[in-house]
Amino acid sequence: MMREFEDWNQKVKKTFNATSNEEVLTVTEAGTALGLSKDQMKVYVDKHKLTKIPIMRSVHRYLLLKSEIEEILSKTKTFV
């Protein structure tokens, strides 16, 4: 029987969401919600100083607060 592969970022996200009151998204998920690629989203995060939830094993990996992304989405939809 072959084990199903689970993306490491998704695994970390699932663990974080299970142990925290604050929901998080991966950079890719947040980028998709905003219509940006993963690389564009990383630039957006730095430019707009969004909260980065660090992932232990790497300085360059982090999760984003779902509430911040939802707030951005609600603001952009009012201008469209």
ZAGUFI-62945 format. One record per residue (C-alpha): residue in one letter; x, y, z; residue number from 1; chain. Coordinates in pm, 1 decimal. Example, Ala and Ser with C-alpha at 12.3 -4.5 7.8 and 13.67 -1.06 7.14 Angstrom:
BEGIN
<pt><sevex>A</sevex><c1>1230.0</c1><c2>-450.0</c2><c3>780.0</c3><kolti>1</kolti><koltor>A</koltor></pt>
<pt><sevex>S</sevex><c1>1367.0</c1><c2>-106.0</c2><c3>714.0</c3><kolti>2</kolti><koltor>A</koltor></pt>
END
This chain:
BEGIN
<pt><sevex>M</sevex><c1>0.0</c1><c2>0.0</c2><c3>0.0</c3><kolti>1</kolti><koltor>A</koltor></pt>
<pt><sevex>M</sevex><c1>139.7</c1><c2>337.5</c2><c3>-102.4</c3><kolti>2</kolti><koltor>A</koltor></pt>
<pt><sevex>R</sevex><c1>117.9</c1><c2>628.2</c2><c3>141.1</c3><kolti>3</kolti><koltor>A</koltor></pt>
<pt><sevex>E</sevex><c1>-40.1</c1><c2>946.4</c2><c3>14.1</c3><kolti>4</kolti><koltor>A</koltor></pt>
<pt><sevex>F</sevex><c1>209.1</c1><c2>1233.7</c2><c3>-13.6</c3><kolti>5</kolti><koltor>A</koltor></pt>
<pt><sevex>E</sevex><c1>128.2</c1><c2>1541.6</c2><c3>193.2</c3><kolti>6</kolti><koltor>A</koltor></pt>
<pt><sevex>D</sevex><c1>300.9</c1><c2>1868.8</c2><c3>112.1</c3><kolti>7</kolti><koltor>A</koltor></pt>
<pt><sevex>W</sevex><c1>522.1</c1><c2>1973.6</c2><c3>403.5</c3><kolti>8</kolti><koltor>A</koltor></pt>
<pt><sevex>N</sevex><c1>377.5</c1><c2>2328.3</c2><c3>411.8</c3><kolti>9</kolti><koltor>A</koltor></pt>
<pt><sevex>Q</sevex><c1>25.3</c1><c2>2183.3</c2><c3>426.2</c3><kolti>10</kolti><koltor>A</koltor></pt>
<pt><sevex>K</sevex><c1>126.7</c1><c2>1953.9</c2><c3>711.7</c3><kolti>11</kolti><koltor>A</koltor></pt>
<pt><sevex>V</sevex><c1>273.4</c1><c2>2244.6</c2><c3>911.0</c3><kolti>12</kolti><koltor>A</koltor></pt>
<pt><sevex>K</sevex><c1>-37.3</c1><c2>2453.5</c2><c3>837.4</c3><kolti>13</kolti><koltor>A</koltor></pt>
<pt><sevex>K</sevex><c1>-268.3</c1><c2>2174.1</c2><c3>955.6</c3><kolti>14</kolti><koltor>A</koltor></pt>
<pt><sevex>T</sevex><c1>-70.6</c1><c2>2133.1</c2><c3>1279.9</c3><kolti>15</kolti><koltor>A</koltor></pt>
<pt><sevex>F</sevex><c1>-64.5</c1><c2>2509.5</c2><c3>1342.4</c3><kolti>16</kolti><koltor>A</koltor></pt>
<pt><sevex>N</sevex><c1>-438.2</c1><c2>2548.3</c2><c3>1277.3</c3><kolti>17</kolti><koltor>A</koltor></pt>
<pt><sevex>A</sevex><c1>-513.6</c1><c2>2257.8</c2><c3>1513.1</c3><kolti>18</kolti><koltor>A</koltor></pt>
<pt><sevex>T</sevex><c1>-319.8</c1><c2>2418.6</c2><c3>1798.4</c3><kolti>19</kolti><koltor>A</koltor></pt>
<pt><sevex>S</sevex><c1>-393.9</c1><c2>2788.9</c2><c3>1750.4</c3><kolti>20</kolti><koltor>A</koltor></pt>
<pt><sevex>N</sevex><c1>-690.6</c1><c2>3024.6</c2><c3>1758.8</c3><kolti>21</kolti><koltor>A</koltor></pt>
<pt><sevex>E</sevex><c1>-552.1</c1><c2>3202.0</c2><c3>1451.6</c3><kolti>22</kolti><koltor>A</koltor></pt>
<pt><sevex>E</sevex><c1>-593.5</c1><c2>3037.2</c2><c3>1110.6</c3><kolti>23</kolti><koltor>A</koltor></pt>
<pt><sevex>V</sevex><c1>-306.1</c1><c2>3053.4</c2><c3>864.9</c3><kolti>24</kolti><koltor>A</koltor></pt>
<pt><sevex>L</sevex><c1>-248.5</c1><c2>3009.0</c2><c3>492.4</c3><kolti>25</kolti><koltor>A</koltor></pt>
<pt><sevex>T</sevex><c1>57.4</c1><c2>2903.7</c2><c3>297.9</c3><kolti>26</kolti><koltor>A</koltor></pt>
<pt><sevex>V</sevex><c1>221.3</c1><c2>3166.3</c2><c3>77.6</c3><kolti>27</kolti><koltor>A</koltor></pt>
<pt><sevex>T</sevex><c1>88.8</c1><c2>2982.4</c2><c3>-229.1</c3><kolti>28</kolti><koltor>A</koltor></pt>
<pt><sevex>E</sevex><c1>-269.6</c1><c2>2975.6</c2><c3>-95.4</c3><kolti>29</kolti><koltor>A</koltor></pt>
<pt><sevex>A</sevex><c1>-261.2</c1><c2>3345.0</c2><c3>-6.9</c3><kolti>30</kolti><koltor>A</koltor></pt>
<pt><sevex>G</sevex><c1>-114.5</c1><c2>3429.4</c2><c3>-347.9</c3><kolti>31</kolti><koltor>A</koltor></pt>
<pt><sevex>T</sevex><c1>-383.0</c1><c2>3229.2</c2><c3>-524.8</c3><kolti>32</kolti><koltor>A</koltor></pt>
<pt><sevex>A</sevex><c1>-653.9</c1><c2>3413.1</c2><c3>-329.6</c3><kolti>33</kolti><koltor>A</koltor></pt>
<pt><sevex>L</sevex><c1>-505.5</c1><c2>3747.1</c2><c3>-437.3</c3><kolti>34</kolti><koltor>A</koltor></pt>
<pt><sevex>G</sevex><c1>-430.7</c1><c2>3638.2</c2><c3>-795.2</c3><kolti>35</kolti><koltor>A</koltor></pt>
<pt><sevex>L</sevex><c1>-52.9</c1><c2>3638.1</c2><c3>-744.0</c3><kolti>36</kolti><koltor>A</koltor></pt>
<pt><sevex>S</sevex><c1>216.3</c1><c2>3376.5</c2><c3>-799.9</c3><kolti>37</kolti><koltor>A</koltor></pt>
<pt><sevex>K</sevex><c1>411.9</c1><c2>3244.8</c2><c3>-501.8</c3><kolti>38</kolti><koltor>A</koltor></pt>
<pt><sevex>D</sevex><c1>707.5</c1><c2>3472.3</c2><c3>-586.3</c3><kolti>39</kolti><koltor>A</koltor></pt>
<pt><sevex>Q</sevex><c1>483.3</c1><c2>3776.9</c2><c3>-633.7</c3><kolti>40</kolti><koltor>A</koltor></pt>
<pt><sevex>M</sevex><c1>315.6</c1><c2>3699.4</c2><c3>-299.7</c3><kolti>41</kolti><koltor>A</koltor></pt>
<pt><sevex>K</sevex><c1>651.7</c1><c2>3691.6</c2><c3>-120.5</c3><kolti>42</kolti><koltor>A</koltor></pt>
<pt><sevex>V</sevex><c1>727.8</c1><c2>4039.4</c2><c3>-255.5</c3><kolti>43</kolti><koltor>A</koltor></pt>
<pt><sevex>Y</sevex><c1>376.2</c1><c2>4155.6</c2><c3>-156.4</c3><kolti>44</kolti><koltor>A</koltor></pt>
<pt><sevex>V</sevex><c1>425.5</c1><c2>4025.1</c2><c3>199.3</c3><kolti>45</kolti><koltor>A</koltor></pt>
<pt><sevex>D</sevex><c1>749.0</c1><c2>4219.8</c2><c3>240.7</c3><kolti>46</kolti><koltor>A</koltor></pt>
<pt><sevex>K</sevex><c1>618.6</c1><c2>4535.7</c2><c3>74.9</c3><kolti>47</kolti><koltor>A</koltor></pt>
<pt><sevex>H</sevex><c1>301.3</c1><c2>4545.9</c2><c3>287.7</c3><kolti>48</kolti><koltor>A</koltor></pt>
<pt><sevex>K</sevex><c1>469.8</c1><c2>4414.8</c2><c3>604.9</c3><kolti>49</kolti><koltor>A</koltor></pt>
<pt><sevex>L</sevex><c1>223.8</c1><c2>4129.7</c2><c3>656.8</c3><kolti>50</kolti><koltor>A</koltor></pt>
<pt><sevex>T</sevex><c1>268.5</c1><c2>3909.9</c2><c3>962.7</c3><kolti>51</kolti><koltor>A</koltor></pt>
<pt><sevex>K</sevex><c1>495.1</c1><c2>3612.3</c2><c3>892.9</c3><kolti>52</kolti><koltor>A</koltor></pt>
<pt><sevex>I</sevex><c1>444.5</c1><c2>3303.8</c2><c3>1109.1</c3><kolti>53</kolti><koltor>A</koltor></pt>
<pt><sevex>P</sevex><c1>787.8</c1><c2>3138.7</c2><c3>1094.0</c3><kolti>54</kolti><koltor>A</koltor></pt>
<pt><sevex>I</sevex><c1>825.7</c1><c2>2768.7</c2><c3>1021.7</c3><kolti>55</kolti><koltor>A</koltor></pt>
<pt><sevex>M</sevex><c1>1104.4</c1><c2>2627.7</c2><c3>1235.1</c3><kolti>56</kolti><koltor>A</koltor></pt>
<pt><sevex>R</sevex><c1>1335.5</c1><c2>2452.0</c2><c3>993.5</c3><kolti>57</kolti><koltor>A</koltor></pt>
<pt><sevex>S</sevex><c1>1389.6</c1><c2>2747.1</c2><c3>761.3</c3><kolti>58</kolti><koltor>A</koltor></pt>
<pt><sevex>V</sevex><c1>1424.2</c1><c2>3123.2</c2><c3>779.4</c3><kolti>59</kolti><koltor>A</koltor></pt>
<pt><sevex>H</sevex><c1>1268.7</c1><c2>3159.4</c2><c3>435.3</c3><kolti>60</kolti><koltor>A</koltor></pt>
<pt><sevex>R</sevex><c1>953.1</c1><c2>2955.6</c2><c3>505.0</c3><kolti>61</kolti><koltor>A</koltor></pt>
<pt><sevex>Y</sevex><c1>654.5</c1><c2>3104.6</c2><c3>677.6</c3><kolti>62</kolti><koltor>A</koltor></pt>
<pt><sevex>L</sevex><c1>277.1</c1><c2>3097.3</c2><c3>698.4</c3><kolti>63</kolti><koltor>A</koltor></pt>
<pt><sevex>L</sevex><c1>47.2</c1><c2>3397.7</c2><c3>671.0</c3><kolti>64</kolti><koltor>A</koltor></pt>
<pt><sevex>L</sevex><c1>-249.3</c1><c2>3500.3</c2><c3>883.9</c3><kolti>65</kolti><koltor>A</koltor></pt>
<pt><sevex>K</sevex><c1>-573.0</c1><c2>3415.9</c2><c3>705.3</c3><kolti>66</kolti><koltor>A</koltor></pt>
<pt><sevex>S</sevex><c1>-741.5</c1><c2>3717.2</c2><c3>870.2</c3><kolti>67</kolti><koltor>A</koltor></pt>
<pt><sevex>E</sevex><c1>-492.7</c1><c2>3958.1</c2><c3>707.7</c3><kolti>68</kolti><koltor>A</koltor></pt>
<pt><sevex>I</sevex><c1>-549.2</c1><c2>3805.5</c2><c3>363.7</c3><kolti>69</kolti><koltor>A</koltor></pt>
<pt><sevex>E</sevex><c1>-927.6</c1><c2>3819.6</c2><c3>410.5</c3><kolti>70</kolti><koltor>A</koltor></pt>
<pt><sevex>E</sevex><c1>-899.0</c1><c2>4186.2</c2><c3>512.8</c3><kolti>71</kolti><koltor>A</koltor></pt>
<pt><sevex>I</sevex><c1>-698.7</c1><c2>4265.0</c2><c3>197.1</c3><kolti>72</kolti><koltor>A</koltor></pt>
<pt><sevex>L</sevex><c1>-955.3</c1><c2>4077.5</c2><c3>-13.1</c3><kolti>73</kolti><koltor>A</koltor></pt>
<pt><sevex>S</sevex><c1>-1245.6</c1><c2>4268.3</c2><c3>142.3</c3><kolti>74</kolti><koltor>A</koltor></pt>
<pt><sevex>K</sevex><c1>-1073.8</c1><c2>4602.1</c2><c3>72.2</c3><kolti>75</kolti><koltor>A</koltor></pt>
<pt><sevex>T</sevex><c1>-990.3</c1><c2>4514.2</c2><c3>-288.6</c3><kolti>76</kolti><koltor>A</koltor></pt>
<pt><sevex>K</sevex><c1>-1341.5</c1><c2>4395.9</c2><c3>-365.3</c3><kolti>77</kolti><koltor>A</koltor></pt>
<pt><sevex>T</sevex><c1>-1486.8</c1><c2>4732.3</c2><c3>-264.2</c3><kolti>78</kolti><koltor>A</koltor></pt>
<pt><sevex>F</sevex><c1>-1268.3</c1><c2>4905.7</c2><c3>-524.1</c3><kolti>79</kolti><koltor>A</koltor></pt>
<pt><sevex>V</sevex><c1>-1337.4</c1><c2>4669.8</c2><c3>-813.4</c3><kolti>80</kolti><koltor>A</koltor></pt>
END
